[in-house]
Amino acid sequence: MGSIEARGLTLSYGGTSIFESLNLTIPDGLVTVFIGSNGCGKSTLLRSMARLLKPRDGAVVLDGKDIARLSSKEVARKLSILPQGPSAPEGLTVLQLVKQGRYPYQSWLQQWSREDEESVRSALEATGMAAFAERPLDSLSGGQRQRAWIAMTLAQQTDIILLDEPTTYLDLTHQIEILDLLHELNGRDKRTIVMVLHDINLACRYADHIVAIREGAVYAQGNPADIVDASLIEAVFSLRCDVIRDPLYGTPLCIPHGKSARKNVREAFVH
Amino acid sequence: MRIVFLIFSLFVLLGAVACSIAFGVTDIPFAKIVEAFTHFDASQEQLIVRTARVPRALIAAAVGGSLAVAGTLMQVITRNPIASPSTYGVNAGAAFFVVLASGLLGIDGQAPLTWAGLIGAGASGAIVFVLGSLGRDGMTPVKLTLAGATIAAFFFSLTQGYMLADGRMFDQVLVWMVGSVAGRNLDQLLNVLPFLGIGLVIALLLSRHLNVLAMGDDLAKGLGQSTARIKGLASLAIILLAGASVAAAGPIAFVGIIVPHVVRYLVGGDYRWIVPYSAVFGAILLVGADLGSRYIAMPSEIPVGVATAILGVPFFVYIARKGRRVG
């Protein structure tokens, strides 16, 4: 199993501190989503959990060990990260991309094993990309391309997958497609998934656990149905809204209040 | 398929080298070239072959391949499609140190000048790297390119100023400053060959890691790569390849930009192929350019650096317009 937590984590970026001695345990085998306004530090936190950012103090603890003390490859065999808006060299095919996911298992001597082949094949199948294996990445739609990237992180065969805004730049259809895929992967292999999402309603629908971040601290965390209400949205996003039950899924659904432009329409409707 | 084409390219290179030995102000039949090595009789044609044409063709091949591989490495580690030893000022720095060593310190002979070239390449590369990394958002392609252009202009100005002040150097260095493979001997090649060889071997060993690095630092680190170590080794290879090339043939521009793009277009995004192909294509380009440069203003010769510039400028504009992604 992959367990990951932050212990007394202090992060700073360019001299300004973002998190001060943060403690956070990510639940095993569930989908956790970080929410918060722009610049609240949610991506920074995710990056530090993948040791892309060195903490100024404290530690990220992976399976009981400080990741700063593990070798890069050891970490990469337990935890994979898909950064925001990844880009690959021109002309790279889906298969070539997914094969890179096996990098942490290779060394100067051990080049390409049967297990590598098997991991790549199952990653392509799980993401529905097997038919596109020989296609260059540039020739695919945004959603397919993102699935190829997810296939690469799957080929890494890690218990924990971190994704920084995996649905940015995608249209609504592809956003749902990607989140469905991640949900499916979590359900099938019980992999721990942690991601940053902007859309609060999709976050409520797909997360088992929500971590709401405000000004470099965890404002609230828990099951979306338990914690997401109008006061949380107002505190975290400085946005007034009504939170109702999603008529299809029963999860919290946020209806934001506009400022002035459509006020008369709303008043006419409510009365 | 790609291996077949690579072997075919090697034969093209071989043919280009043979033509480079045969054709010029004096055309020499192929049979005579063979005789120069099997039955040496010190005739004028044989002397041209052995002392001028062969060293010249081999240096062009070695330097062309090296600059192309150095350009490939630079484009990956900086994720900048217009990175090359000339745009980043590495060639200019090497040239300045070579001129200074031979002029001011009176150093003669290829071996110490090679070291001067390596030191110059390392120094200018380090300065560009530091200047390009200043500021909060770290190293970016734009900052690196600006820093490279600045440092290239700076070292070229220093070199020119020094050459003007020291009049006796002017003639002998001017041709070299544009980049030329003419008038070299085999010893000069043998002197730089170990450095070029080590640089190439490092580049080949790194190629698998470059595939991961080309996706960006975050992804490479996420996949467990020690990006600093890979970039450090790549920088070492660049300094060896570019520094020794400049010491042998002067700061030849554009080979390092053109070749990696042509190769990526032909063989795709896998650096395990891009690196060896760059070496062969770079060699073909410079041998070909050197051969062509003999015909531009015959019977006088134009330095090969002029020919690569004539080829390179339109290509450079094309890349800048298209904005090809490297990594």
Chai-1 contact restraints between the chains, C-beta under 6 A:
chainA,res_idxA,chainB,res_idxB,connection_type,confidence,min_distance_angstrom,max_distance_angstrom,comment,restraint_id
A,G14,B,R136,contact,1.0,0.0,6.0,A-B,restraint_1
A,A50,B,G222,contact,1.0,0.0,6.0,A-B,restraint_2
A,L52,B,D218,contact,1.0,0.0,6.0,A-B,restraint_3
A,L52,B,K221,contact,1.0,0.0,6.0,A-B,restraint_4
A,S72,B,G224,contact,1.0,0.0,6.0,A-B,restraint_5
A,S72,B,S226,contact,1.0,0.0,6.0,A-B,restraint_6
A,K73,B,G224,contact,1.0,0.0,6.0,A-B,restraint_7
A,A76,B,L223,contact,1.0,0.0,6.0,A-B,restraint_8
A,A76,B,G224,contact,1.0,0.0,6.0,A-B,restraint_9
A,I81,B,G222,contact,1.0,0.0,6.0,A-B,restraint_10
A,P83,B,D218,contact,1.0,0.0,6.0,A-B,restraint_11
A,P86,B,L219,contact,1.0,0.0,6.0,A-B,restraint_12
A,A88,B,M215,contact,1.0,0.0,6.0,A-B,restraint_13
A,P89,B,A214,contact,1.0,0.0,6.0,A-B,restraint_14
A,P89,B,G269,contact,1.0,0.0,6.0,A-B,restraint_15
A,P89,B,G327,contact,1.0,0.0,6.0,A-B,restraint_16
A,E90,B,R324,contact,1.0,0.0,6.0,A-B,restraint_17
A,E90,B,R325,contact,1.0,0.0,6.0,A-B,restraint_18
A,G91,B,G268,contact,1.0,0.0,6.0,A-B,restraint_19
A,G91,B,G269,contact,1.0,0.0,6.0,A-B,restraint_20
A,L92,B,G269,contact,1.0,0.0,6.0,A-B,restraint_21
A,Q100,B,V212,contact,1.0,0.0,6.0,A-B,restraint_22
A,Y103,B,V212,contact,1.0,0.0,6.0,A-B,restraint_23
A,Y103,B,L223,contact,1.0,0.0,6.0,A-B,restraint_24
A,P104,B,L223,contact,1.0,0.0,6.0,A-B,restraint_25
A,P104,B,G224,contact,1.0,0.0,6.0,A-B,restraint_26
